[in-house]
């Protein structure tokens, strides 16, 4: 690969450290630090965690490139076990020239140490709240096989949270409108 082509490839990177805040397993509506990771392209990595991105049998080729080439596809199904816990993503974007593993790995280790995420397994052994991988899969099966009441409870908590925010904003707007009309 010639130097100009390599430089273009490296500059396309969007490296960074990311945090996924997930709902708690047994208490929907309450969020906790779920997962911390690093990537040279954080948005693609989040799609991989959620199971929305697949790869072909040929290493490094995207689905679109594989379909063009007529190769068999291998698609990731389901994503991570915690992907159904409504993750909220936060990113620490870095410039392209800091997208090397020897820079990203210590930053990831520091973030894991400081944030103590629940679903990180590697680099997180000293965290007493850590959930091992086998238990993550068991929790996901439990949530997937949940009763209709449990699913309605999860949806109800989300609906109540949204309704409370809307009601709060309406009260603030009403108060400001009343203040403006009475003072002018």
N, C-alpha and C positions, 0 to 999 in steps of 0.2 A: 504494500500500500504506500503510495507516495505521500510525502509530508503534507501537502495541501489538502488532500482528501482526508487524511487522518485528523488534521486540525478542524476541518468542517464537521467531521463526525463528533469530535470531542466537544465542540461548541454547541452542538444541538442538545447536550445534556441539560437536564433540569434537576440537579441533585438537591438532596435535603434530608432532613430528619422529620418524621411525622409521628403524630400521636392520634390514636383513635380512642375517643372517650365513648364507652359503651354503657348501655343500661345494665343495672345489676341483674343477675340471673333470677333471683327470687323476689326482687322488689322493683317492678317496672316503674319507670318514671324517674328513678334516681340514677344518676350517672356517676361513673368512676373511670379512672384511667385504665383503659383496657389493653392497649397494645402500643408499643413504641418500635419503630423500625427506621431503616435507612435505605435509600435507593438513589440511583443516578437519574431516575425519572419518577418522581413521587406520584404523579397522577396515574401513570400506568400501573404502578405497584398497588395503589389503593383499589383499582379495578380488579387486579389479580386476587387481592384478599377477599373481595366481595363475590368472586366467582363470575365476573362479567367479561373476562378476557381469557382467551384460549390460545394455545400454541399448536403448531403442527408437529408431526413426528420428526421433522428435520429441525434440529436444534437451532434456535435463534430466528426462525422465520415466523412472521405473523400469520394470522388466519387468512388475511387478504392475499398475501404472497403465496400461500399454500394453495388456495383455491385457484389462482391464476396458473400455477404450475401443475395443477391436477394431482396433488399429493394427498394421501390420507390425513385426516384431521384427528388430533387428540385434544379434546376440550376439557378444561378444568371444570368440574361440576361442584357446585355448592360453596366454594370458597372456604374460608376459615370457619371453625365451629362457632365463633362468636360473631359472625357476619350478620346474623339475624337480630342482634341486639341494638339495632338502630345506631350504628356508630356515627359519631360526629368527628370530622377530620380537622386537625390543626397541623400546619406545616411550618417548618423553619427552612425557608428556601435559601440555598447557598449559590454563590456565583459558579459558573461552569468550571472555573479553574480550581475549585475546591471539591470536585466530584470524584476524587480518588478514594479507593478503599482504605488506604492507610490514613486518610484524614477522616472519613465518615465513620469508620469502626470505633475509634475512641469517643467520638461525639455521641454515637448511639449508646455506647456503654455508660457514658456519663448521664445521658437522659434516662436510661433505664434505672440507674442507681438513684437519681433524684426523684423521679416520678413514680417509681415502684408500681408498674402496671401489673394487672392481675393475670393476663393471658400470655405474657412473655415467659418462655420456659428457659431458653438459653440466656446466660448472663443475669439471671434473676433468681438464683437458687436460695439466696438469703432472705427473700421476701416471704414472710409467713402467710400472706394472703394469696400467694401464687397458686394458680390452679394447674395441675399437671395436664399434659396433653390428653391422656386417657380419660380424665375426668371432664375435660372440655367436650369431648365427643359424647360422653354420657349425658352431660347437661343439655347438649344440643338435641339428642334423641328425646330427652324428657320434654323439652320445649316443643319439639315437632309433634310429639304424641299427646300434647296437652289437651285438656278438655275444652269444650266450647266456652265454658265459663271462664277458664284461664285466658283464652284468647280475647274474649270480650273485656275482661278486666284490663289486659294490656292496652287494648284499643281505647277503653274508657278513660284510663289514666292519661293517655296522650290527648284525648279530646278535652278532658277537664283542664289539663295544663294550657291548651290553646284557648279555651273559653275564658280561663282566668286572666290570661294576658290581654285578650280582647276587651274584657270588662274593665281591667285596670286602665288600659289606654282610653277607653270611653269616659271613665271617670276623670282622668287627667284632662282630656279635651273639654269636658263639660265644665270643670272647675276653671280652666283658663278662659273659656268663652264667657262664663259668668263674671269673672274678674274683669275682663276687658269691657264688657257691656256696662258694668256698674261703676267703673272708674273713669269712663269717658263720656 
